[in-house]
Amino acid sequence: STHVLPSTAGPSTLSTAQFRFCLSTTRQLKDAAPLLRPIDPTALNIPHYPPIIKTPMDFSTIKHKLTRPRTVSMH
């Protein structure tokens, strides 16, 4: 049989509801604005950003990674 699991880097101690609450709460913080969307190095004229920041992370990317299903085959 096949099961759909949340995509995470490792085992989690938080439920899906807790993840959603944390993400929602963090996104509402007044200082969160620069982290809401991916950086556009061209628009911000920072061509050195991609070679330095190998794995950029913002809240929309985190949400996508946490909520996309991944299938696991159970034997």
Predicted model as a PDB file, atoms N, CA, C, CB and O in Angstrom, pLDDT in the B-factor column:
MODEL        1                                                                  
ATOM      1  N   SER A   1       0.833  -1.194   0.000  1.00 47.00           N  
ATOM      2  CA  SER A   1       0.000   0.000   0.000  1.00 47.00           C  
ATOM      3  C   SER A   1       0.870   1.247   0.000  1.00 47.00           C  
ATOM      4  CB  SER A   1      -0.943   0.004   1.210  1.00 47.00           C  
ATOM      5  O   SER A   1       2.044   1.180   0.363  1.00 47.00           O  
ATOM      6  N   THR A   2       0.310   2.383  -0.402  1.00 51.00           N  
ATOM      7  CA  THR A   2       1.033   3.645  -0.470  1.00 51.00           C  
ATOM      8  C   THR A   2       0.404   4.645   0.479  1.00 51.00           C  
ATOM      9  CB  THR A   2       1.046   4.195  -1.905  1.00 51.00           C  
ATOM     10  O   THR A   2      -0.819   4.772   0.535  1.00 51.00           O  
ATOM     11  N   HIS A   3       1.240   5.361   1.230  1.00 50.00           N  
ATOM     12  CA  HIS A   3       0.781   6.373   2.173  1.00 50.00           C  
ATOM     13  C   HIS A   3       1.378   7.710   1.784  1.00 50.00           C  
ATOM     14  CB  HIS A   3       1.162   6.000   3.630  1.00 50.00           C  
ATOM     15  O   HIS A   3       2.496   7.760   1.270  1.00 50.00           O  
ATOM     16  N   VAL A   4       0.650   8.802   2.020  1.00 52.00           N  
ATOM     17  CA  VAL A   4       1.154  10.145   1.755  1.00 52.00           C  
ATOM     18  C   VAL A   4       1.601  10.742   3.080  1.00 52.00           C  
ATOM     19  CB  VAL A   4       0.070  11.043   1.063  1.00 52.00           C  
ATOM     20  O   VAL A   4       0.826  10.803   4.034  1.00 52.00           O  
ATOM     21  N   LEU A   5       2.847  11.180   3.135  1.00 51.00           N  
ATOM     22  CA  LEU A   5       3.418  11.760   4.345  1.00 51.00           C  
ATOM     23  C   LEU A   5       3.841  13.193   4.080  1.00 51.00           C  
ATOM     24  CB  LEU A   5       4.614  10.927   4.842  1.00 51.00           C  
ATOM     25  O   LEU A   5       4.158  13.531   2.939  1.00 51.00           O  
ATOM     26  N   PRO A   6       3.857  14.053   5.104  1.00 53.00           N  
ATOM     27  CA  PRO A   6       4.394  15.402   4.898  1.00 53.00           C  
ATOM     28  C   PRO A   6       5.884  15.308   4.591  1.00 53.00           C  
ATOM     29  CB  PRO A   6       4.147  16.302   6.147  1.00 53.00           C  
ATOM     30  O   PRO A   6       6.588  14.473   5.158  1.00 53.00           O  
ATOM     31  N   SER A   7       6.359  16.161   3.697  1.00 53.00           N  
ATOM     32  CA  SER A   7       7.767  16.157   3.323  1.00 53.00           C  
ATOM     33  C   SER A   7       8.574  16.933   4.355  1.00 53.00           C  
ATOM     34  CB  SER A   7       7.963  16.758   1.913  1.00 53.00           C  
ATOM     35  O   SER A   7       8.408  18.144   4.493  1.00 53.00           O  
ATOM     36  N   THR A   8       9.441  16.243   5.072  1.00 52.00           N  
ATOM     37  CA  THR A   8      10.281  16.890   6.075  1.00 52.00           C  
ATOM     38  C   THR A   8      11.688  16.345   5.976  1.00 52.00           C  
ATOM     39  CB  THR A   8       9.717  16.682   7.494  1.00 52.00           C  
ATOM     40  O   THR A   8      11.898  15.286   5.386  1.00 52.00           O  
ATOM     41  N   ALA A   9      12.637  17.031   6.529  1.00 57.00           N  
ATOM     42  CA  ALA A   9      14.028  16.604   6.491  1.00 57.00           C  
ATOM     43  C   ALA A   9      14.280  15.436   7.436  1.00 57.00           C  
ATOM     44  CB  ALA A   9      14.944  17.765   6.843  1.00 57.00           C  
ATOM     45  O   ALA A   9      15.250  14.701   7.249  1.00 57.00           O  
ATOM     46  N   GLY A  10      13.461  15.252   8.414  1.00 61.00           N  
ATOM     47  CA  GLY A  10      13.653  14.180   9.384  1.00 61.00           C  
ATOM     48  C   GLY A  10      12.393  13.994  10.187  1.00 61.00           C  
ATOM     49  O   GLY A  10      11.364  14.596   9.883  1.00 61.00           O  
ATOM     50  N   PRO A  11      12.462  13.169  11.203  1.00 61.00           N  
ATOM     51  CA  PRO A  11      11.277  12.945  12.022  1.00 61.00           C  
ATOM     52  C   PRO A  11      10.821  14.235  12.697  1.00 61.00           C  
ATOM     53  CB  PRO A  11      11.554  11.873  13.073  1.00 61.00           C  
ATOM     54  O   PRO A  11      11.638  15.055  13.117  1.00 61.00           O  
ATOM     55  N   SER A  12       9.538  14.396  12.790  1.00 64.00           N  
ATOM     56  CA  SER A  12       8.989  15.604  13.388  1.00 64.00           C  
ATOM     57  C   SER A  12       8.223  15.259  14.658  1.00 64.00           C  
ATOM     58  CB  SER A  12       8.077  16.337  12.392  1.00 64.00           C  
ATOM     59  O   SER A  12       7.613  14.196  14.770  1.00 64.00           O  
ATOM     60  N   THR A  13       8.270  16.167  15.590  1.00 76.00           N  
ATOM     61  CA  THR A  13       7.485  15.993  16.804  1.00 76.00           C  
ATOM     62  C   THR A  13       6.254  16.889  16.771  1.00 76.00           C  
ATOM     63  CB  THR A  13       8.335  16.296  18.046  1.00 76.00           C  
ATOM     64  O   THR A  13       5.467  16.893  17.717  1.00 76.00           O  
ATOM     65  N   LEU A  14       6.079  17.652  15.688  1.00 75.00           N  
ATOM     66  CA  LEU A  14       4.924  18.533  15.544  1.00 75.00           C  
ATOM     67  C   LEU A  14       3.894  17.904  14.623  1.00 75.00           C  
ATOM     68  CB  LEU A  14       5.350  19.907  15.008  1.00 75.00           C  
ATOM     69  O   LEU A  14       4.240  17.245  13.642  1.00 75.00           O  
ATOM     70  N   SER A  15       2.641  18.110  14.945  1.00 81.00           N  
ATOM     71  CA  SER A  15       1.566  17.643  14.067  1.00 81.00           C  
ATOM     72  C   SER A  15       1.439  18.614  12.892  1.00 81.00           C  
ATOM     73  CB  SER A  15       0.207  17.525  14.847  1.00 81.00           C  
ATOM     74  O   SER A  15       2.018  19.700  12.910  1.00 81.00           O  
ATOM     75  N   THR A  16       0.685  18.218  11.884  1.00 78.00           N  
ATOM     76  CA  THR A  16       0.448  19.092  10.736  1.00 78.00           C  
ATOM     77  C   THR A  16      -0.210  20.394  11.187  1.00 78.00           C  
ATOM     78  CB  THR A  16      -0.430  18.383   9.685  1.00 78.00           C  
ATOM     79  O   THR A  16       0.142  21.467  10.698  1.00 78.00           O  
ATOM     80  N   ALA A  17      -1.150  20.307  12.103  1.00 84.00           N  
ATOM     81  CA  ALA A  17      -1.825  21.509  12.617  1.00 84.00           C  
ATOM     82  C   ALA A  17      -0.833  22.424  13.328  1.00 84.00           C  
ATOM     83  CB  ALA A  17      -2.969  21.121  13.581  1.00 84.00           C  
ATOM     84  O   ALA A  17      -0.907  23.645  13.187  1.00 84.00           O  
ATOM     85  N   GLN A  18       0.088  21.849  14.084  1.00 86.00           N  
ATOM     86  CA  GLN A  18       1.097  22.651  14.781  1.00 86.00           C  
ATOM     87  C   GLN A  18       2.041  23.323  13.782  1.00 86.00           C  
ATOM     88  CB  GLN A  18       1.898  21.772  15.761  1.00 86.00           C  
ATOM     89  O   GLN A  18       2.407  24.483  13.972  1.00 86.00           O  
ATOM     90  N   PHE A  19       2.441  22.613  12.721  1.00 80.00           N  
ATOM     91  CA  PHE A  19       3.269  23.215  11.677  1.00 80.00           C  
ATOM     92  C   PHE A  19       2.561  24.409  11.065  1.00 80.00           C  
ATOM     93  CB  PHE A  19       3.611  22.186  10.590  1.00 80.00           C  
ATOM     94  O   PHE A  19       3.148  25.479  10.902  1.00 80.00           O  
ATOM     95  N   ARG A  20       1.294  24.215  10.729  1.00 81.00           N  
ATOM     96  CA  ARG A  20       0.525  25.306  10.105  1.00 81.00           C  
ATOM     97  C   ARG A  20       0.414  26.506  11.040  1.00 81.00           C  
ATOM     98  CB  ARG A  20      -0.883  24.818   9.713  1.00 81.00           C  
ATOM     99  O   ARG A  20       0.552  27.649  10.603  1.00 81.00           O  
ATOM    100  N   PHE A  21       0.168  26.253  12.316  1.00 88.00           N  
ATOM    101  CA  PHE A  21       0.067  27.341  13.288  1.00 88.00           C  
ATOM    102  C   PHE A  21       1.390  28.102  13.384  1.00 88.00           C  
ATOM    103  CB  PHE A  21      -0.335  26.791  14.672  1.00 88.00           C  
ATOM    104  O   PHE A  21       1.402  29.333  13.361  1.00 88.00           O  
ATOM    105  N   CYS A  22       2.497  27.376  13.490  1.00 84.00           N  
ATOM    106  CA  CYS A  22       3.814  28.020  13.585  1.00 84.00           C  
ATOM    107  C   CYS A  22       4.098  28.873  12.353  1.00 84.00           C  
ATOM    108  CB  CYS A  22       4.919  26.964  13.757  1.00 84.00           C  
ATOM    109  O   CYS A  22       4.540  30.017  12.471  1.00 84.00           O  
ATOM    110  N   LEU A  23       3.845  28.319  11.183  1.00 81.00           N  
ATOM    111  CA  LEU A  23       4.103  29.053   9.944  1.00 81.00           C  
ATOM    112  C   LEU A  23       3.216  30.279   9.852  1.00 81.00           C  
ATOM    113  CB  LEU A  23       3.883  28.154   8.728  1.00 81.00           C  
ATOM    114  O   LEU A  23       3.687  31.360   9.498  1.00 81.00           O  
ATOM    115  N   SER A  24       1.943  30.124  10.164  1.00 85.00           N  
ATOM    116  CA  SER A  24       1.003  31.240  10.104  1.00 85.00           C  
ATOM    117  C   SER A  24       1.395  32.344  11.082  1.00 85.00           C  
ATOM    118  CB  SER A  24      -0.418  30.755  10.401  1.00 85.00           C  
ATOM    119  O   SER A  24       1.387  33.523  10.725  1.00 85.00           O  
ATOM    120  N   THR A  25       1.735  31.971  12.299  1.00 88.00           N  
ATOM    121  CA  THR A  25       2.108  32.943  13.327  1.00 88.00           C  
ATOM    122  C   THR A  25       3.392  33.670  12.951  1.00 88.00           C  
ATOM    123  CB  THR A  25       2.274  32.251  14.681  1.00 88.00           C  
ATOM    124  O   THR A  25       3.475  34.891  13.082  1.00 88.00           O  
ATOM    125  N   THR A  26       4.384  32.934  12.489  1.00 85.00           N  
ATOM    126  CA  THR A  26       5.664  33.529  12.135  1.00 85.00           C  
ATOM    127  C   THR A  26       5.526  34.491  10.964  1.00 85.00           C  
ATOM    128  CB  THR A  26       6.674  32.446  11.801  1.00 85.00           C  
ATOM    129  O   THR A  26       6.151  35.551  10.952  1.00 85.00           O  
ATOM    130  N   ARG A  27       4.711  34.128   9.983  1.00 83.00           N  
ATOM    131  CA  ARG A  27       4.520  34.985   8.806  1.00 83.00           C  
ATOM    132  C   ARG A  27       3.871  36.316   9.174  1.00 83.00           C  
ATOM    133  CB  ARG A  27       3.666  34.267   7.761  1.00 83.00           C  
ATOM    134  O   ARG A  27       4.026  37.293   8.441  1.00 83.00           O  
ATOM    135  N   GLN A  28       3.149  36.377  10.290  1.00 87.00           N  
ATOM    136  CA  GLN A  28       2.459  37.601  10.682  1.00 87.00           C  
ATOM    137  C   GLN A  28       3.328  38.563  11.494  1.00 87.00           C  
ATOM    138  CB  GLN A  28       1.238  37.252  11.472  1.00 87.00           C  
ATOM    139  O   GLN A  28       2.904  39.682  11.782  1.00 87.00           O  
ATOM    140  N   LEU A  29       4.514  38.149  11.858  1.00 88.00           N  
ATOM    141  CA  LEU A  29       5.393  39.025  12.630  1.00 88.00           C  
ATOM    142  C   LEU A  29       5.782  40.250  11.807  1.00 88.00           C  
ATOM    143  CB  LEU A  29       6.654  38.263  13.084  1.00 88.00           C  
ATOM    144  O   LEU A  29       5.968  40.147  10.595  1.00 88.00           O  
ATOM    145  N   LYS A  30       5.904  41.399  12.450  1.00 87.00           N  
ATOM    146  CA  LYS A  30       6.190  42.641  11.724  1.00 87.00           C  
ATOM    147  C   LYS A  30       7.534  42.603  11.001  1.00 87.00           C  
ATOM    148  CB  LYS A  30       6.167  43.814  12.682  1.00 87.00           C  
ATOM    149  O   LYS A  30       7.691  43.253   9.967  1.00 87.00           O  
ATOM    150  N   ASP A  31       8.494  41.861  11.519  1.00 89.00           N  
ATOM    151  CA  ASP A  31       9.809  41.794  10.894  1.00 89.00           C  
ATOM    152  C   ASP A  31       9.942  40.661   9.869  1.00 89.00           C  
ATOM    153  CB  ASP A  31      10.856  41.632  11.956  1.00 89.00           C  
ATOM    154  O   ASP A  31      11.035  40.416   9.359  1.00 89.00           O  
ATOM    155  N   ALA A  32       8.852  39.981   9.568  1.00 88.00           N  
ATOM    156  CA  ALA A  32       8.897  38.839   8.660  1.00 88.00           C  
ATOM    157  C   ALA A  32       8.855  39.238   7.183  1.00 88.00           C  
ATOM    158  CB  ALA A  32       7.751  37.914   8.960  1.00 88.00           C  
ATOM    159  O   ALA A  32       9.153  38.407   6.326  1.00 88.00           O  
ATOM    160  N   ALA A  33       8.499  40.468   6.864  1.00 87.00           N  
ATOM    161  CA  ALA A  33       8.300  40.888   5.474  1.00 87.00           C  
ATOM    162  C   ALA A  33       9.421  40.470   4.523  1.00 87.00           C  
ATOM    163  CB  ALA A  33       8.152  42.371   5.424  1.00 87.00           C  
ATOM    164  O   ALA A  33       9.109  39.959   3.448  1.00 87.00           O  
ATOM    165  N   PRO A  34      10.696  40.650   4.843  1.00 85.00           N  
ATOM    166  CA  PRO A  34      11.744  40.268   3.894  1.00 85.00           C  
ATOM    167  C   PRO A  34      11.828  38.754   3.652  1.00 85.00           C  
ATOM    168  CB  PRO A  34      13.076  40.768   4.393  1.00 85.00           C  
ATOM    169  O   PRO A  34      12.453  38.305   2.691  1.00 85.00           O  
ATOM    170  N   LEU A  35      11.196  37.982   4.529  1.00 87.00           N  
ATOM    171  CA  LEU A  35      11.289  36.521   4.414  1.00 87.00           C  
ATOM    172  C   LEU A  35      10.025  35.868   3.859  1.00 87.00           C  
ATOM    173  CB  LEU A  35      11.598  35.930   5.760  1.00 87.00           C  
ATOM    174  O   LEU A  35       9.932  34.641   3.822  1.00 87.00           O  
ATOM    175  N   LEU A  36       9.061  36.663   3.431  1.00 88.00           N  
ATOM    176  CA  LEU A  36       7.805  36.095   2.961  1.00 88.00           C  
ATOM    177  C   LEU A  36       7.920  35.458   1.580  1.00 88.00           C  
ATOM    178  CB  LEU A  36       6.748  37.159   2.936  1.00 88.00           C  
ATOM    179  O   LEU A  36       7.251  34.461   1.308  1.00 88.00           O  
ATOM    180  N   ARG A  37       8.743  36.006   0.717  1.00 90.00           N  
ATOM    181  CA  ARG A  37       8.879  35.529  -0.663  1.00 90.00           C  
ATOM    182  C   ARG A  37      10.362  35.337  -0.995  1.00 90.00           C  
ATOM    183  CB  ARG A  37       8.217  36.527  -1.664  1.00 90.00           C  
ATOM    184  O   ARG A  37      11.232  35.914  -0.343  1.00 90.00           O  
ATOM    185  N   PRO A  38      10.636  34.522  -2.016  1.00 92.00           N  
ATOM    186  CA  PRO A  38      12.035  34.340  -2.429  1.00 92.00           C  
ATOM    187  C   PRO A  38      12.676  35.661  -2.858  1.00 92.00           C  
ATOM    188  CB  PRO A  38      12.119  33.327  -3.578  1.00 92.00           C  
ATOM    189  O   PRO A  38      12.003  36.551  -3.380  1.00 92.00           O  
ATOM    190  N   ILE A  39      13.962  35.773  -2.634  1.00 91.00           N  
ATOM    191  CA  ILE A  39      14.735  36.950  -3.059  1.00 91.00           C  
ATOM    192  C   ILE A  39      14.865  36.958  -4.574  1.00 91.00           C  
ATOM    193  CB  ILE A  39      16.142  36.964  -2.395  1.00 91.00           C  
ATOM    194  O   ILE A  39      15.096  35.914  -5.184  1.00 91.00           O  
ATOM    195  N   ASP A  40      14.720  38.118  -5.180  1.00 93.00           N  
ATOM    196  CA  ASP A  40      14.966  38.272  -6.620  1.00 93.00           C  
ATOM    197  C   ASP A  40      16.278  39.029  -6.770  1.00 93.00           C  
ATOM    198  CB  ASP A  40      13.775  39.029  -7.348  1.00 93.00           C  
ATOM    199  O   ASP A  40      16.291  40.258  -6.704  1.00 93.00           O  
ATOM    200  N   PRO A  41      17.398  38.304  -6.974  1.00 94.00           N  
ATOM    201  CA  PRO A  41      18.707  38.954  -7.041  1.00 94.00           C  
ATOM    202  C   PRO A  41      18.812  39.983  -8.162  1.00 94.00           C  
ATOM    203  CB  PRO A  41      19.778  37.915  -7.218  1.00 94.00           C  
ATOM    204  O   PRO A  41      19.529  40.974  -8.024  1.00 94.00           O  
ATOM    205  N   THR A  42      18.109  39.759  -9.269  1.00 95.00           N  
ATOM    206  CA  THR A  42      18.158  40.704 -10.391  1.00 95.00           C  
ATOM    207  C   THR A  42      17.456  42.000 -10.020  1.00 95.00           C  
ATOM    208  CB  THR A  42      17.513  40.091 -11.653  1.00 95.00           C  
ATOM    209  O   THR A  42      18.007  43.085 -10.206  1.00 95.00           O  
ATOM    210  N   ALA A  43      16.241  41.890  -9.496  1.00 95.00           N  
ATOM    211  CA  ALA A  43      15.468  43.075  -9.127  1.00 95.00           C  
ATOM    212  C   ALA A  43      16.155  43.877  -8.034  1.00 95.00           C  
ATOM    213  CB  ALA A  43      14.075  42.674  -8.672  1.00 95.00           C  
ATOM    214  O   ALA A  43      16.074  45.106  -8.016  1.00 95.00           O  
ATOM    215  N   LEU A  44      16.837  43.181  -7.115  1.00 93.00           N  
ATOM    216  CA  LEU A  44      17.513  43.853  -6.003  1.00 93.00           C  
ATOM    217  C   LEU A  44      18.960  44.218  -6.328  1.00 93.00           C  
ATOM    218  CB  LEU A  44      17.478  42.971  -4.773  1.00 93.00           C  
ATOM    219  O   LEU A  44      19.675  44.781  -5.499  1.00 93.00           O  
ATOM    220  N   ASN A  45      19.372  43.892  -7.535  1.00 96.00           N  
ATOM    221  CA  ASN A  45      20.730  44.195  -7.998  1.00 96.00           C  
ATOM    222  C   ASN A  45      21.798  43.630  -7.038  1.00 96.00           C  
ATOM    223  CB  ASN A  45      20.906  45.721  -8.145  1.00 96.00           C  
ATOM    224  O   ASN A  45      22.720  44.327  -6.616  1.00 96.00           O  
ATOM    225  N   ILE A  46      21.629  42.356  -6.720  1.00 95.00           N  
ATOM    226  CA  ILE A  46      22.614  41.674  -5.874  1.00 95.00           C  
ATOM    227  C   ILE A  46      23.068  40.385  -6.587  1.00 95.00           C  
ATOM    228  CB  ILE A  46      22.010  41.352  -4.449  1.00 95.00           C  
ATOM    229  O   ILE A  46      22.704  39.283  -6.175  1.00 95.00           O  
ATOM    230  N   PRO A  47      23.861  40.533  -7.653  1.00 95.00           N  
ATOM    231  CA  PRO A  47      24.271  39.371  -8.449  1.00 95.00           C  
ATOM    232  C   PRO A  47      25.117  38.370  -7.664  1.00 95.00           C  
ATOM    233  CB  PRO A  47      25.043  39.832  -9.658  1.00 95.00           C  
ATOM    234  O   PRO A  47      25.217  37.209  -8.060  1.00 95.00           O  
ATOM    235  N   HIS A  48      25.721  38.797  -6.568  1.00 96.00           N  
ATOM    236  CA  HIS A  48      26.544  37.902  -5.756  1.00 96.00           C  
ATOM    237  C   HIS A  48      25.708  37.006  -4.828  1.00 96.00           C  
ATOM    238  CB  HIS A  48      27.524  38.719  -4.931  1.00 96.00           C  
ATOM    239  O   HIS A  48      26.252  36.097  -4.200  1.00 96.00           O  
ATOM    240  N   TYR A  49      24.410  37.250  -4.737  1.00 94.00           N  
ATOM    241  CA  TYR A  49      23.557  36.483  -3.825  1.00 94.00           C  
ATOM    242  C   TYR A  49      23.520  34.979  -4.144  1.00 94.00           C  
ATOM    243  CB  TYR A  49      22.151  37.039  -3.867  1.00 94.00           C  
ATOM    244  O   TYR A  49      23.789  34.176  -3.251  1.00 94.00           O  
ATOM    245  N   PRO A  50      23.198  34.568  -5.382  1.00 94.00           N  
ATOM    246  CA  PRO A  50      23.109  33.121  -5.656  1.00 94.00           C  
ATOM    247  C   PRO A  50      24.401  32.330  -5.400  1.00 94.00           C  
ATOM    248  CB  PRO A  50      22.701  32.920  -7.082  1.00 94.00           C  
ATOM    249  O   PRO A  50      24.321  31.219  -4.875  1.00 94.00           O  
ATOM    250  N   PRO A  51      25.580  32.848  -5.745  1.00 94.00           N  
ATOM    251  CA  PRO A  51      26.780  32.049  -5.448  1.00 94.00           C  
ATOM    252  C   PRO A  51      27.068  31.928  -3.944  1.00 94.00           C  
ATOM    253  CB  PRO A  51      27.987  32.662  -6.142  1.00 94.00           C  
ATOM    254  O   PRO A  51      27.687  30.958  -3.508  1.00 94.00           O  
ATOM    255  N   ILE A  52      26.625  32.898  -3.163  1.00 95.00           N  
ATOM    256  CA  ILE A  52      26.890  32.882  -1.722  1.00 95.00           C  
ATOM    257  C   ILE A  52      25.818  32.091  -0.972  1.00 95.00           C  
ATOM    258  CB  ILE A  52      26.965  34.316  -1.176  1.00 95.00           C  
ATOM    259  O   ILE A  52      26.129  31.281  -0.100  1.00 95.00           O  
ATOM    260  N   ILE A  53      24.561  32.333  -1.318  1.00 92.00           N  
ATOM    261  CA  ILE A  53      23.440  31.665  -0.650  1.00 92.00           C  
ATOM    262  C   ILE A  53      23.023  30.467  -1.514  1.00 92.00           C  
ATOM    263  CB  ILE A  53      22.227  32.660  -0.423  1.00 92.00           C  
ATOM    264  O   ILE A  53      22.235  30.608  -2.449  1.00 92.00           O  
ATOM    265  N   LYS A  54      23.554  29.309  -1.190  1.00 92.00           N  
ATOM    266  CA  LYS A  54      23.332  28.111  -2.007  1.00 92.00           C  
ATOM    267  C   LYS A  54      21.909  27.562  -1.892  1.00 92.00           C  
ATOM    268  CB  LYS A  54      24.317  27.035  -1.609  1.00 92.00           C  
ATOM    269  O   LYS A  54      21.361  27.061  -2.874  1.00 92.00           O  
ATOM    270  N   THR A  55      21.313  27.650  -0.720  1.00 91.00           N  
ATOM    271  CA  THR A  55      19.962  27.134  -0.519  1.00 91.00           C  
ATOM    272  C   THR A  55      19.115  28.217   0.136  1.00 91.00           C  
ATOM    273  CB  THR A  55      19.977  25.839   0.349  1.00 91.00           C  
ATOM    274  O   THR A  55      18.897  28.182   1.347  1.00 91.00           O  
ATOM    275  N   PRO A  56      18.633  29.184  -0.655  1.00 90.00           N  
ATOM    276  CA  PRO A  56      17.818  30.256  -0.075  1.00 90.00           C  
ATOM    277  C   PRO A  56      16.520  29.687   0.495  1.00 90.00           C  
ATOM    278  CB  PRO A  56      17.509  31.340  -1.134  1.00 90.00           C  
ATOM    279  O   PRO A  56      15.957  28.728  -0.033  1.00 90.00           O  
ATOM    280  N   MET A  57      16.066  30.295   1.574  1.00 87.00           N  
ATOM    281  CA  MET A  57      14.855  29.817   2.224  1.00 87.00           C  
ATOM    282  C   MET A  57      13.999  31.006   2.636  1.00 87.00           C  
ATOM    283  CB  MET A  57      15.195  28.935   3.449  1.00 87.00           C  
ATOM    284  O   MET A  57      14.489  31.955   3.247  1.00 87.00           O  
ATOM    285  N   ASP A  58      12.736  30.946   2.303  1.00 89.00           N  
ATOM    286  CA  ASP A  58      11.763  31.967   2.679  1.00 89.00           C  
ATOM    287  C   ASP A  58      10.505  31.240   3.126  1.00 89.00           C  
ATOM    288  CB  ASP A  58      11.465  32.962   1.491  1.00 89.00           C  
ATOM    289  O   ASP A  58      10.407  30.024   2.959  1.00 89.00           O  
ATOM    290  N   PHE A  59       9.548  31.953   3.688  1.00 84.00           N  
ATOM    291  CA  PHE A  59       8.377  31.304   4.234  1.00 84.00           C  
ATOM    292  C   PHE A  59       7.529  30.601   3.179  1.00 84.00           C  
ATOM    293  CB  PHE A  59       7.547  32.307   4.955  1.00 84.00           C  
ATOM    294  O   PHE A  59       6.951  29.551   3.461  1.00 84.00           O  
ATOM    295  N   SER A  60       7.441  31.157   1.967  1.00 87.00           N  
ATOM    296  CA  SER A  60       6.643  30.471   0.941  1.00 87.00           C  
ATOM    297  C   SER A  60       7.310  29.162   0.523  1.00 87.00           C  
ATOM    298  CB  SER A  60       6.445  31.382  -0.292  1.00 87.00           C  
ATOM    299  O   SER A  60       6.618  28.180   0.255  1.00 87.00           O  
ATOM    300  N   THR A  61       8.638  29.132   0.465  1.00 86.00           N  
ATOM    301  CA  THR A  61       9.355  27.900   0.140  1.00 86.00           C  
ATOM    302  C   THR A  61       9.206  26.881   1.269  1.00 86.00           C  
ATOM    303  CB  THR A  61      10.846  28.195  -0.121  1.00 86.00           C  
ATOM    304  O   THR A  61       9.000  25.694   1.015  1.00 86.00           O  
ATOM    305  N   ILE A  62       9.310  27.343   2.503  1.00 80.00           N  
ATOM    306  CA  ILE A  62       9.150  26.449   3.650  1.00 80.00           C  
ATOM    307  C   ILE A  62       7.753  25.835   3.639  1.00 80.00           C  
ATOM    308  CB  ILE A  62       9.399  27.207   4.978  1.00 80.00           C  
ATOM    309  O   ILE A  62       7.593  24.632   3.841  1.00 80.00           O  
ATOM    310  N   LYS A  63       6.746  26.671   3.401  1.00 79.00           N  
ATOM    311  CA  LYS A  63       5.365  26.168   3.359  1.00 79.00           C  
ATOM    312  C   LYS A  63       5.226  25.114   2.274  1.00 79.00           C  
ATOM    313  CB  LYS A  63       4.364  27.321   3.116  1.00 79.00           C  
ATOM    314  O   LYS A  63       4.625  24.063   2.501  1.00 79.00           O  
ATOM    315  N   HIS A  64       5.773  25.383   1.103  1.00 82.00           N  
ATOM    316  CA  HIS A  64       5.697  24.422   0.000  1.00 82.00           C  
ATOM    317  C   HIS A  64       6.355  23.095   0.389  1.00 82.00           C  
ATOM    318  CB  HIS A  64       6.370  24.998  -1.263  1.00 82.00           C  
ATOM    319  O   HIS A  64       5.797  22.026   0.139  1.00 82.00           O  
ATOM    320  N   LYS A  65       7.527  23.165   0.995  1.00 79.00           N  
ATOM    321  CA  LYS A  65       8.244  21.950   1.390  1.00 79.00           C  
ATOM    322  C   LYS A  65       7.506  21.173   2.476  1.00 79.00           C  
ATOM    323  CB  LYS A  65       9.640  22.302   1.874  1.00 79.00           C  
ATOM    324  O   LYS A  65       7.521  19.942   2.481  1.00 79.00           O  
ATOM    325  N   LEU A  66       6.868  21.885   3.385  1.00 74.00           N  
ATOM    326  CA  LEU A  66       6.162  21.213   4.475  1.00 74.00           C  
ATOM    327  C   LEU A  66       4.824  20.631   4.053  1.00 74.00           C  
ATOM    328  CB  LEU A  66       5.949  22.170   5.607  1.00 74.00           C  
ATOM    329  O   LEU A  66       4.359  19.657   4.646  1.00 74.00           O  
ATOM    330  N   THR A  67       4.205  21.206   3.047  1.00 75.00           N  
ATOM    331  CA  THR A  67       2.859  20.784   2.689  1.00 75.00           C  
ATOM    332  C   THR A  67       2.793  19.903   1.452  1.00 75.00           C  
ATOM    333  CB  THR A  67       2.009  21.975   2.480  1.00 75.00           C  
ATOM    334  O   THR A  67       1.752  19.306   1.179  1.00 75.00           O  
ATOM    335  N   ARG A  68       3.880  19.811   0.702  1.00 76.00           N  
ATOM    336  CA  ARG A  68       3.798  18.948  -0.487  1.00 76.00           C  
ATOM    337  C   ARG A  68       3.832  17.497  -0.031  1.00 76.00           C  
ATOM    338  CB  ARG A  68       4.969  19.245  -1.495  1.00 76.00           C  
ATOM    339  O   ARG A  68       4.653  17.110   0.801  1.00 76.00           O  
ATOM    340  N   PRO A  69       2.940  16.716  -0.581  1.00 73.00           N  
ATOM    341  CA  PRO A  69       2.928  15.308  -0.184  1.00 73.00           C  
ATOM    342  C   PRO A  69       4.050  14.543  -0.858  1.00 73.00           C  
ATOM    343  CB  PRO A  69       1.584  14.667  -0.521  1.00 73.00           C  
ATOM    344  O   PRO A  69       4.455  14.862  -1.976  1.00 73.00           O  
ATOM    345  N   ARG A  70       4.533  13.561  -0.185  1.00 64.00           N  
ATOM    346  CA  ARG A  70       5.468  12.642  -0.818  1.00 64.00           C  
ATOM    347  C   ARG A  70       4.931  11.244  -0.554  1.00 64.00           C  
ATOM    348  CB  ARG A  70       6.945  12.822  -0.271  1.00 64.00           C  
ATOM    349  O   ARG A  70       4.439  10.962   0.538  1.00 64.00           O  
ATOM    350  N   THR A  71       5.021  10.395  -1.515  1.00 59.00           N  
ATOM    351  CA  THR A  71       4.489   9.050  -1.344  1.00 59.00           C  
ATOM    352  C   THR A  71       5.582   8.115  -0.895  1.00 59.00           C  
ATOM    353  CB  THR A  71       3.854   8.543  -2.636  1.00 59.00           C  
ATOM    354  O   THR A  71       6.730   8.203  -1.331  1.00 59.00           O  
ATOM    355  N   VAL A  72       5.201   7.231  -0.026  1.00 56.00           N  
ATOM    356  CA  VAL A  72       6.126   6.236   0.505  1.00 56.00           C  
ATOM    357  C   VAL A  72       5.470   4.879   0.315  1.00 56.00           C  
ATOM    358  CB  VAL A  72       6.478   6.505   2.021  1.00 56.00           C  
ATOM    359  O   VAL A  72       4.329   4.674   0.728  1.00 56.00           O  
ATOM    360  N   SER A  73       6.175   3.967  -0.297  1.00 56.00           N  
ATOM    361  CA  SER A  73       5.662   2.629  -0.495  1.00 56.00           C  
ATOM    362  C   SER A  73       5.902   1.792   0.753  1.00 56.00           C  
ATOM    363  CB  SER A  73       6.308   1.976  -1.719  1.00 56.00           C  
ATOM    364  O   SER A  73       7.037   1.679   1.215  1.00 56.00           O  
ATOM    365  N   MET A  74       4.861   1.215   1.290  1.00 61.00           N  
ATOM    366  CA  MET A  74       4.958   0.377   2.482  1.00 61.00           C  
ATOM    367  C   MET A  74       4.860  -1.078   2.039  1.00 61.00           C  
ATOM    368  CB  MET A  74       3.840   0.731   3.529  1.00 61.00           C  
ATOM    369  O   MET A  74       3.890  -1.463   1.387  1.00 61.00           O  
ATOM    370  N   HIS A  75       5.846  -1.878   2.383  1.00 56.00           N  
ATOM    371  CA  HIS A  75       5.838  -3.289   1.997  1.00 56.00           C  
ATOM    372  C   HIS A  75       5.553  -4.174   3.164  1.00 56.00           C  
ATOM    373  CB  HIS A  75       7.148  -3.683   1.377  1.00 56.00           C  
ATOM    374  O   HIS A  75       5.509  -5.395   3.017  1.00 56.00           O  
TER     375      HIS A  75                                                      
ENDMDL                                                                          
END                                                                             
